[in-house]
Amino acid sequence: MAKQIKVGFVSLGCSKNRIDTEVMLHTLLEAGYEITADETEADVVIINTCAFIESAKKEAIDNILDIAWLKENKDLKGIVVCGCLAERYGKEILEELPEVDAIVGVGGLPKICEAVDAAYEAGFRNRKGRAEDKYCCLDDKNTMPLGGDRVVTTPEYSAYIKVAEGCDNHCTYCVIGNIRGKFRSRPIEDIVAEAKTLEELGVKELNIVAQDTSRYGLDIYGEYSLAKLVRAITNETSIPWIRLLYCYPDKITDELCEEFKNNDRLVKYIDMPIQHISDSVLDRMNRHGGSEVIKDAISRLRRACPDITLRTTVLVGFPGETDGDFEELCEFIKEARFDRLGAFTYSAEEGTPAAEMDSQVDEQTKQDRYDLVMRIQGDISAEKNEEKLGKVFDVICEGYDTVSEIYYGRSAADALEIDGKIYFSSDRKVEEGELVKVIIGNVLDYDLLGDLTK
């Protein structure tokens, strides 16, 4: 029976958070709620938040306040805040943001219907009621369901699949373990079944994600089992592109390297955040494995698969990072020549050991170091793009730019939503999601320009 309640969504943060939003969408639709893409038409808006670093928290709060405007100026009845910010600061949100009517932590997502009903009813009673009278579900985060039916919100040819929840790494700067709980893997057969469903929906690119994807299986099988999972998905589906994101260097097994070498459908791309290369900084970060482990992982991956695309992330301005530590990082970036590199400045998150460390780095120094890292990587990226001139790449078409009158898409070296594009001309119509071959003729900063091969 239809609930006659229109629900809007704002989903923030990472791909893992997006999957949680997709599960909630399915839960609500199955229960008879109506989903609207226009928040101005909604009776209740759910804001699924991130709280990884200060900028993410600010973005979440800004979105809450923006949606709150609809309560005063439109017909919005209620606001539900869920996800990481809700898990971390649930009671404070209800006390300090009276516009919010319900809070749902990461362990309470199965109760999203109850939260929506409570927020809807609150809109008729008291738009800014007392915090203790509002709906608040902060169930044990370690009981958060793994997997579940969902409404895929990515383009139909590409989807994320979450293979585990939580994190056991205990990096001293990170709050994810506190927010998401202990690391828990899903069984291989459960993941394969979901992959089959996604294939039936038309997915041609499967992006495997977790907080630490390379740890997959250790808790339920007693060993790192990511390579076995990839083989199972390969054997049970025909999905042409399988991509690995969020893998850690200390868990890159020889078996996984061999899988890259021998499995043509495991795209030659890995996202492997290193955060730093100075052993003293890595030690204070509590990163598992030091500089030699990082260098060894890169070496083994490139030996097994010389054309592999390596993407990484580094953190600058960590407490105690000296000029020498930073220079070591810069020299390593020049030496390693990552294909893709993102950087962020250290954010002191309350409740983390790093926030209490001595020798905090000032904000200007952090920004200067970030700018230099990105300039170094910009030069490397430009050189690597120049090397692609005249080469032919398989490209998945993502659409047609009517203004520029040109198609665009991504090669296997470009991950969904985070990497560059390949723009290409074609004498024939190319369908969205179609895999085509493109010869590269020009470089556009981080993007490439080419033509469909005949």
C-alpha positions in Angstrom: 0.0 0.0 0.0 1.4 3.4 -1.0 2.5 5.6 1.9 1.7 8.8 0.1 5.0 10.2 1.4 7.4 11.7 -1.1 11.0 11.1 -0.1 14.0 13.0 -1.6 17.7 12.1 -1.2 21.0 14.0 -0.8 23.9 11.5 -0.9 27.3 12.8 0.0 30.8 11.3 0.4 32.3 8.2 -1.1 31.1 5.3 -3.3 30.5 3.1 -0.2 28.1 5.8 1.1 26.4 5.8 -2.3 25.7 2.1 -2.0 24.1 2.7 1.4 21.9 5.3 -0.2 21.0 2.8 -3.0 20.0 0.2 -0.3 17.8 2.8 1.4 16.1 3.7 -1.8 15.2 0.1 -2.4 13.9 -0.3 1.2 11.6 2.7 0.8 10.3 1.8 -2.6 9.5 -1.8 -1.5 7.6 -0.3 1.5 5.5 1.9 -0.8 7.1 5.3 -0.5 7.4 7.6 -3.5 10.9 8.8 -4.4 11.4 12.2 -6.0 14.6 13.6 -7.5 13.4 17.1 -6.8 13.8 18.1 -3.1 11.4 20.9 -3.5 8.6 18.4 -4.1 9.5 16.1 -1.2 7.7 15.6 2.1 10.8 14.3 3.7 14.4 14.6 2.6 17.1 12.1 3.7 20.7 13.4 3.8 23.3 10.6 3.8 26.4 12.3 5.1 30.2 11.9 5.3 32.3 12.9 8.2 35.8 11.7 7.2 37.5 15.1 7.4 36.6 18.7 8.3 35.6 19.7 4.8 33.3 16.7 4.5 31.6 17.6 7.8 31.2 21.2 6.6 29.6 20.0 3.4 27.2 17.9 5.3 26.1 20.7 7.6 25.8 23.1 4.7 23.5 20.6 2.9 21.4 20.2 6.1 20.9 24.0 6.3 20.1 24.3 2.6 17.4 21.6 2.9 16.1 23.2 6.1 15.2 26.3 4.0 12.6 24.1 2.4 10.8 23.6 5.7 10.3 27.4 6.0 9.6 28.2 2.4 8.2 25.1 0.8 6.1 22.1 1.9 8.9 20.0 3.4 7.7 18.2 6.6 10.8 16.5 7.8 14.6 16.0 7.6 16.4 12.7 8.3 20.2 12.8 8.7 21.9 9.4 8.4 25.4 8.1 7.5 28.7 8.9 9.0 28.0 12.4 10.5 24.8 11.0 12.1 26.8 8.1 13.6 29.6 10.4 14.9 27.5 13.4 16.1 23.9 12.2 16.2 22.8 13.6 19.5 24.7 16.8 19.0 22.9 17.3 15.6 19.5 16.9 17.2 20.4 19.4 19.9 22.2 22.0 17.7 20.2 21.7 14.5 16.5 21.8 15.5 15.5 21.6 11.8 16.6 18.0 11.9 13.8 15.6 12.8 15.4 12.2 12.8 18.9 10.7 13.1 19.9 7.2 11.8 23.4 5.9 12.4 25.1 3.4 10.1 23.8 0.5 12.1 20.2 1.7 11.9 19.8 1.9 8.1 17.2 -1.0 8.1 15.0 1.3 10.2 14.9 4.1 7.6 11.2 3.7 7.1 10.6 4.3 10.8 12.8 7.4 10.6 10.9 8.8 7.6 7.5 8.3 9.3 8.8 9.9 12.5 10.2 12.9 10.5 7.0 13.3 8.5 4.8 13.3 11.7 7.1 15.7 13.4 6.4 18.2 10.6 2.8 18.4 11.7 3.5 18.6 15.4 6.4 20.9 15.9 9.0 21.9 13.3 11.7 22.5 15.9 10.9 20.2 18.8 13.2 19.1 21.7 16.0 16.8 20.8 14.9 14.2 23.2 11.5 13.9 21.6 12.9 13.3 18.1 13.7 10.0 16.4 17.2 8.7 17.1 18.5 5.3 16.0 22.1 4.7 16.8 22.1 0.9 16.8 25.4 -1.0 17.0 27.5 -0.1 13.9 28.9 -3.6 13.9 25.5 -5.0 13.1 25.1 -3.0 9.9 23.8 -5.3 7.2 26.3 -6.4 4.6 24.9 -6.1 1.1 21.2 -6.1 0.2 18.9 -5.2 -2.7 19.4 -1.7 -4.0 18.5 0.8 -6.6 21.6 1.4 -8.7 22.1 5.2 -9.2 25.2 5.1 -11.3 24.9 4.9 -15.1 23.5 1.5 -16.1 26.8 0.3 -17.6 28.8 0.9 -14.4 28.2 0.0 -10.7 30.0 -0.2 -7.4 29.9 -3.4 -5.3 30.8 -3.3 -1.6 32.6 -6.4 -0.5 33.2 -5.6 3.2 32.2 -3.0 5.8 34.2 -1.4 8.6 38.0 -1.1 9.1 40.6 -2.6 11.5 43.6 -0.6 10.4 43.4 2.0 13.2 45.3 4.7 11.3 46.0 7.5 13.9 44.4 10.2 11.7 41.2 8.3 10.7 37.8 8.1 12.3 36.4 5.4 9.9 36.9 2.5 12.3 35.1 4.4 15.0 32.2 5.3 12.7 31.9 2.1 10.6 33.0 -0.5 13.2 35.1 -3.6 12.8 36.1 -5.0 9.4 33.5 -7.6 8.2 33.7 -9.4 4.8 30.7 -10.6 2.8 30.8 -14.2 1.6 32.0 -14.8 -1.9 28.8 -16.4 -3.0 26.8 -13.4 -1.8 29.0 -11.0 -3.8 28.9 -13.2 -6.9 25.1 -13.3 -6.7 24.9 -9.5 -6.6 27.4 -9.3 -9.5 25.1 -11.5 -11.5 22.2 -9.3 -10.8 24.1 -6.2 -11.8 25.2 -7.9 -15.0 21.5 -8.6 -15.8 20.9 -4.9 -15.4 23.4 -4.1 -18.1 26.5 -3.4 -16.0 29.8 -3.7 -18.0 32.1 -2.2 -15.4 32.1 -3.5 -11.8 34.0 -1.4 -9.3 34.9 -3.4 -6.2 35.1 -1.3 -3.0 35.5 -1.5 0.7 37.3 0.6 3.3 40.2 -1.8 2.8 39.4 -3.9 -0.2 42.7 -5.8 -0.1 41.9 -7.1 3.4 38.9 -8.9 2.0 38.3 -12.4 3.3 40.8 -12.4 6.2 38.1 -12.4 8.8 35.9 -15.2 7.3 38.4 -17.3 5.4 41.5 -16.8 7.4 43.5 -15.3 4.5 43.5 -12.5 2.0 41.0 -13.6 -0.6 40.6 -10.7 -3.0 42.1 -12.7 -5.9 39.8 -15.6 -5.3 36.8 -13.2 -5.3 37.9 -11.7 -8.6 38.3 -15.1 -10.1 34.8 -16.1 -8.9 33.2 -13.0 -10.4 35.1 -13.6 -13.6 34.0 -17.3 -13.8 30.4 -16.6 -12.9 29.7 -13.5 -15.0 30.7 -12.0 -18.4 31.2 -8.4 -17.1 34.1 -7.2 -19.2 35.7 -4.7 -16.8 36.3 -5.5 -13.1 38.1 -2.7 -11.2 39.8 -2.7 -7.8 39.6 0.4 -5.6 41.0 1.1 -2.1 43.7 -1.6 -1.8 46.5 -1.2 0.7 50.2 -1.9 -0.2 50.8 -4.2 2.8 48.1 -6.6 1.5 49.1 -6.8 -2.1 49.6 -10.6 -2.4 51.6 -12.4 -5.1 48.3 -14.1 -5.9 46.7 -10.8 -6.6 49.6 -9.7 -8.8 49.2 -12.9 -10.8 45.5 -12.2 -11.2 46.4 -8.9 -12.8 48.8 -10.7 -15.1 46.5 -13.5 -16.2 42.9 -12.2 -16.0 42.1 -10.1 -19.1 38.9 -8.9 -17.5 40.5 -7.5 -14.4 41.4 -4.1 -15.7 45.0 -3.1 -15.4 44.3 -0.5 -12.7 44.6 -0.4 -9.0 43.8 2.3 -6.5 46.4 1.9 -3.7 46.6 4.8 -1.2 50.1 5.0 0.3 49.6 8.3 2.3 53.4 8.9 2.7 56.8 7.4 2.1 58.8 8.6 5.1 59.1 5.8 7.6 58.9 8.2 10.6 55.6 9.7 9.3 54.2 6.2 8.4 55.0 5.0 11.9 53.2 7.9 13.5 50.2 7.3 11.1 50.2 3.6 12.3 50.3 2.6 8.6 50.9 -1.1 8.3 54.2 -1.7 6.6 56.8 1.0 5.9 58.4 2.5 2.8 60.0 -0.8 1.7 56.6 -2.5 1.7 55.2 0.3 -0.4 58.1 0.1 -2.9 57.9 -3.7 -3.0 54.1 -3.7 -3.7 54.6 -1.2 -6.6 57.5 -3.3 -8.0 55.7 -6.6 -7.9 52.6 -5.1 -9.5 54.6 -3.5 -12.3 56.6 -6.7 -12.9 53.5 -8.7 -13.2 51.7 -6.2 -15.3 54.0 -3.5 -16.8 51.1 -1.5 -18.2 49.1 -1.3 -15.0 47.7 2.1 -14.0 48.6 3.0 -10.4 46.5 5.5 -8.6 47.4 6.6 -5.1 46.6 9.2 -2.4 49.1 11.1 -0.2 48.5 13.1 3.0 50.7 16.2 3.6 51.1 18.2 6.8 50.8 15.3 9.2 51.9 16.1 12.8 55.7 16.0 13.0 56.2 16.0 9.2 59.5 17.7 8.7 60.9 19.5 5.7 63.0 16.4 5.2 60.0 14.1 5.4 58.2 16.1 2.8 61.2 16.3 0.5 61.5 12.5 0.7 57.8 12.2 -0.3 58.3 14.6 -3.3 61.3 12.7 -4.5 59.5 9.4 -4.3 56.5 10.8 -6.3 59.0 11.8 -9.0 60.6 8.4 -8.9 57.4 6.2 -8.7 55.6 8.2 -11.4 52.1 7.3 -10.4 49.6 7.4 -13.2 47.0 9.1 -10.9 47.7 10.8 -7.6 45.4 12.7 -5.3 46.5 14.6 -2.2 44.9 16.1 0.8 46.1 18.2 3.7 46.0 16.7 7.2 42.8 17.4 9.2 42.9 17.1 13.0 39.9 15.0 13.8 38.7 14.9 17.4 39.0 11.6 19.0 41.9 10.4 16.9 45.4 9.9 18.4 47.0 12.2 15.7 44.9 15.2 16.9 46.7 15.0 20.3 50.2 14.7 18.8 52.8 17.4 19.3 54.3 19.3 16.4 51.1 20.1 14.5 51.9 21.7 11.1 50.5 25.1 10.4 47.8 25.5 7.8 49.9 27.6 5.4 52.7 25.0 5.4 50.1 22.3 4.7 48.7 24.2 1.8 52.1 25.0 0.3 53.1 21.3 0.5 49.8 20.3 -1.1 50.3 22.8 -4.0 53.9 21.5 -4.6 52.8 17.8 -4.7 50.1 18.6 -7.2 52.5 20.6 -9.4 54.9 17.7 -9.4 52.1 15.2 -10.2 50.7 17.6 -12.9 54.0 17.4 -14.7 54.1 13.6 -14.5 50.5 13.4 -15.7 51.2 15.6 -18.6 54.2 13.5 -19.6 52.2 10.3 -19.3 49.4 11.7 -21.4 51.8 12.7 -24.1 53.0 9.1 -24.2 49.4 8.0 -25.2 49.4 10.0 -28.4 48.8 7.7 -31.4 47.8 4.8 -29.2 44.4 3.0 -29.4 42.3 2.5 -26.2 39.1 0.7 -25.4 36.7 3.3 -24.2 33.3 3.0 -22.6 31.1 5.7 -24.0 29.5 7.9 -21.3 27.6 10.3 -23.4 27.5 13.0 -26.1 28.4 16.7 -25.4 25.9 18.6 -27.6 27.7 21.9 -27.2 31.1 20.6 -28.3 29.4 18.0 -30.6 31.7 15.2 -29.4 31.4 12.0 -27.5 33.1 11.3 -24.2 34.0 8.3 -22.1 36.7 6.5 -20.1 39.4 4.0 -20.8 40.3 1.2 -18.4 42.9 3.5 -17.0 40.2 5.9 -15.8 37.9 5.1 -12.9 34.3 6.2 -12.6 33.9 9.7 -11.1 37.5 10.3 -10.1 39.7 10.2 -13.2 39.8 12.0 -16.5 37.8 11.6 -19.7 38.6 10.7 -23.3 36.7 12.9 -25.8 36.3 11.4 -29.3 34.6 12.1 -32.6 32.7 9.5 -34.5 31.0 9.3 -37.9 28.4 7.0 -36.5 26.1 7.1 -33.5 27.7 5.6 -30.4 25.4 4.4 -27.6 26.0 5.2 -24.0 27.7 2.2 -22.4 29.1 0.9 -25.7 32.7 -0.2 -25.7 34.6 1.3 -28.6 38.2 1.7 -29.8 39.6 5.3 -29.9 42.9 6.5 -31.3 44.4 9.4 -29.3 45.4 12.5 -31.2 45.6 15.3 -28.7 46.0 16.1 -25.0 43.7 18.4 -23.0 45.3 18.8 -19.6 44.2 15.7 -17.7 41.9 14.6 -20.5 42.5 13.1 -24.0 41.1 13.8 -27.4 40.8 11.2 -30.2 38.7 9.6 -32.9 36.8 6.4 -33.2 38.8 3.9 -35.2 37.3 2.7 -38.4 
